[in-house]
């Protein structure tokens, strides 16, 4: 991965963007894609669109959601401790003792998720799985009034873990789900810069996926796209304790996962596979017996229907502050998608 692209990935994952509060990360995206697009705009939902060759055909929408799981402040005790409502699928077991960053009117406020220490638990306490309402954030405040000088009800925050690299170009960070999808869309726009092709390419950094694919619904409708490819993560199952008969066999570093099934247009699947083979890009096939729970769900059902595909990057430890992926999978997914877009002809028919 070139250093500039890697720096942008670090910036993305390091910028807080819980669902509904994505404005800071979307500013980064707009600045990044401006040199590579004919036009850039943001809609009322907060989705960012970067368009190349607006008059081209077919119209291709590339969607990577930029929001991450997090929490919102809903109650403050007289002693100044904050109680939270989760935004998206937060695991309270993982949340315990994590550092957090709260987005406030005056900037970021640091804190830590608190829970009774094990020394103070009785035997029954030790057996209990914590729930979100059992956990609180300690920001160092000494009273409710003190806390309200720093935060407000409705402020949102995220769990705070920095980007680091492990052996074999594996990277760990909060929010790879799914800022790496936003990274792939921006990287495709970079790879297509200066190239001639027949299609119109609309790269979209979508919002509020984690609370119901909300940005994908509106952006898919307004894009008027014929073809849509969603970018997301999927479970890498190459770790202990996972039943592959139920979850499939997917390897981190094994290449992008190309989905096939009910949420996927079969012609799009075929072109993605043929492109991967022609470009010498490793890939893995993932089955989707029903809706995938990704932006592809909303895209497929937009207007009169969109020919939809889904490319996923294998990820370990999803919805934790320390998600792990292989950087080569990000690069290969971007290469595959750029080649797919550049190779589509205006008369391509995606009717099954």
N, C-alpha and C positions, 0 to 999 in steps of 0.2 A: 504494500500500500504506500502510495507516495506520501511524503511528510505533510504536505498541505492538506490532503484529504484526511489524514489521520488526526491532524490538529482540529479540523472541523468536527470530526466524530467526537473528540474529547469535549469540545465546546457544547455540542448538542446534548450529550448525556449528562454534562455537568450543570445544565441550566434547568431549573425547576419548572415543570409544566404539568401539574395535575389537571385532570379533565376540567374544562371550564376556565382555566387560568393559564392558557398557553401563549399569552401575548409576547413574553420575552423570547421564547424559543422561536416563535414565528418571525420575529424581527431578524433574528440570525439567518433564518432560511431566506427571507426576502433579499437580504444583502448578499447572501452567497450566490443565489441563482440569477441575479440581475444581469451579469455580463453574458450569460449563456442563453437568454430568452429574448424573444421579440416583445413580449409583454409580461408584466407581473402585476397581480392584483390580489387583494384580500377581500373576502365577502363578509357579510354581517355576522356570520357564525364564527369567523376567525380562520377559516380555511385559506391557505395561500396557494395561488395558481401561478405556475410559470408555463407559458405557451411558446412553442416553436412551430412555425409554418402553419399559421392559423387557417389558411385556405386549403390545406392538404386533406387527403382522404386515404384511408379511413381516419377517423378521429380516435386517438388512443388516450385513455386516461390512466395514469400511473398514480397509485395512492399508497402513501405510507403515513400512518397516523403518528402524530408527534406528542400525544398526551401520555401520561404515565399514571400509575396508581398513586394514591396519596391519602390525605385526610383533610378535614375541615374542623375548625374550632367551634364547638357548640356549647360548652359550659366551662365556667371558671370557678373554682372553689374559693372560699373566703381566704384560704392560705396562699392562693395564687397558682394552683395547679390547673392545667388545661385538660379537659376531656374532649374526646375526638369522635367524629363520625367518619367512617372510611369512605374514600372515593375510589370506587372500583374494588377488585377482588384482593383485599389485604388479608394476609394470614397473621392473626394476632400472636401465634407462637413465634413467628419470625420477627415480629415487630418489637418484642421485648428487648429492652436495653439498647435499641438502635438510636443513633444520633439523628436529629431531624433539623430541617431548615424550614421556617415559616415565612411566607411571603406577606409582608405587611406594607402599610402606606409609607413607612419610613425605611424600607429595605428589608433584608433578610434578618430573621431572629433565630438564633441557635437554641436547641434544646435537646433533651434526651427523654426517651420513653421510659417511664418508671414502673416498677412492680416490686412488691414485697420481696426482700432478700430471702434466699432459701433457708438461712439460719433462723428466720423468724416464722417460717411456715410450720404448721403441724402436719401430721401424716396425711390428713385428708386434703389439705391445701396442695401438697406436693403431687397428688394424683389428678388434680383438676387441670384441664386445658384452659388457658386464659381466653377470655372473650375481649373484644375491643373495649367494651364498657368497663372492664377491669383495669385497663391501662390508662395512663395519664402522661402528659408532657410536663417536665420540669424545665422552666426557662430561667430559673434562678430568682424568680419573683418572690417577694416576702409577703404579699397580700394580693387580694383581688384588684384593688385600686392600682397597686404597683404593676400587676400584669397588664391591666388595661392601658397603661402608659406605653406599652410595647406592642401589644397585639389587639385585635378587635374580633368580635364574633363574626364568623364567616371568612376569616383569613384561612387560606389553605396552605398546606405544606407537604413535604416529601421526606422520605428517609434518605439519609445522606451518606453515600459511600462513593469514594472517588474511583475514577478509571485507573486500572493498573493492568500490566501485561504479565502473563505467566510464560512458561516454557512453550515452545512450538507455536508461537504467535497466537496463543489463546489470550483473550482479553476478558476482564471482569469489570463490571460496573453496575450501578443502578441504572434502570431505565433503558437498557437495550431494547426492551419491549416498550415502545416500538420506535424509539428514535433511530434505531438502525434502519428501519424502513424509510424514514424520512431521509436518512443519509443516502440510501440506495437511490431514491428518486433524484436527489440532487446530483449524485455521481453520474447517473444516466444522462442527465441534462449536460453535464460537463463532457462526457464521452461523445455526445452527439454534436457538440459545438463544432461548427465548421464543416460538418458532413452534409451531403445532399441526400434527401430521401423524400418519398412521396407522401407519407402520412403527416397528419397534424399530431403533435405530441403535447399533451397537457399534464405536466407534473403537478401533483397536488399533495401538500402537507395537510392532512386532515386532522380534525379536532374531535374530542369527546368520544373516541372509539370505546374506551374502557367503561363508559356508562350507557352503551347502547348504539354504537355505530352512527352517532348522530351527525357528525360532520360528513360522513360518507354519503348519507341520504341526500343532503342538500347539494353537496359538490357534484355528485354523480348526475343529479337532475340538471343542474345548470351547465355542466360540461357538454351535454348533448353528445356524449361519446358513443361510438359504435362498439368499441372494444375497451375493456378495462382490465388492468392487472393490479391486484392488491399485493402489497409487500408486508409481510409480518413474520413473526417468529413462530416456531413450533417446537414441540418437545424433542430434544435430543435424548434418545433412550439408551445411550451407551454408558450408563452408570449403574451401580449396584442397586438391586431391589426393585427394578422396573420389570413388569411382566410384558414381554414383547409380543406375546400372543394377543394381548389386548391393546397395546399402545403402538405396535409396529416397531420396525428396526431401523433407526435413524442415527447416523453418526455425525458428531461434531467434526467438521473438517471434510465431510464426505460430499460437499457440494450442496447447492440449493435443492430444496424439496419442491417438486412440481406436482401440484395437486390434481387429482382426477376423481370425478364423481358428480354428485347431484348439483353442486354449487358451481360446476366448471363447464364451460362450453367445450365440447369434445374437439372441435377444430382448433381452438386456441391451445389446448393441451398438446395436440399433435404438432403444431408449429413450434411451440416451446421446446419439445423434445427434439425435433429435427434440427432446430437451431443450436441446441446444446451439443448435439453430436457433430454437427458441421464445424462448430467452433472449438471442439475438443474440450468442452467444459464438463467436469464431472457433475452428475445430478442424481437425485434420489426421487422415487415416485411415492407420493403419499395418497392414500385413499380418503375420500370424503363422502360418507354415506348420506349425509344430510347437509344442512347449512353449516358453514364452517365457523361461525362466530367471529369472522373477520370482516373488514370492509368489503370483501367480495360479496358477502350476503346482500348488503344494501345496493351495491353496484349492479348486480345481476337483475334486480327487480326494478331498476330505475326506468321511468318513462315506459316505452314499449318493450323493454328488455335490453340488456347489454351482453355482448359475448365476453364472458368473464373468465379470467385465469387467476391463479393464486400461486405466488412464489414465496416460500418460507425458508428462513434460515434456522438450522437446528440450534436450540438454546438449552442450556442446563440451568436449573434452579429458577424457573420462571416465577415472576411475581414475588421475588425476594430482592433485597438491596444489593445482592451480589450475583447477578446473572452472568453466565459464561458463554462465550461463542468463539468461533475461529475467524480471524480477520480474513483469511483466504476465502471463506464462504461469502463474506460481504462482497469482496471484489468479484468473485465469480458470478454472483447473482446480478451485479450491476453490468458486467460484461454480457451476460446472457440477455438481459433485458434491452440493452442498447442495440445488440445485434438483431433482436426480435423487431424492435421499432424500425430500424433502418431497412430491414428486409421486406416489410409489408408493402404490397402493391395496392394501388387504389381500387382495383377491381376484385380484391380478395373477398371471397364469400365465406362467412362463418355460420351459415345456416346448417344445422346438424343433418 
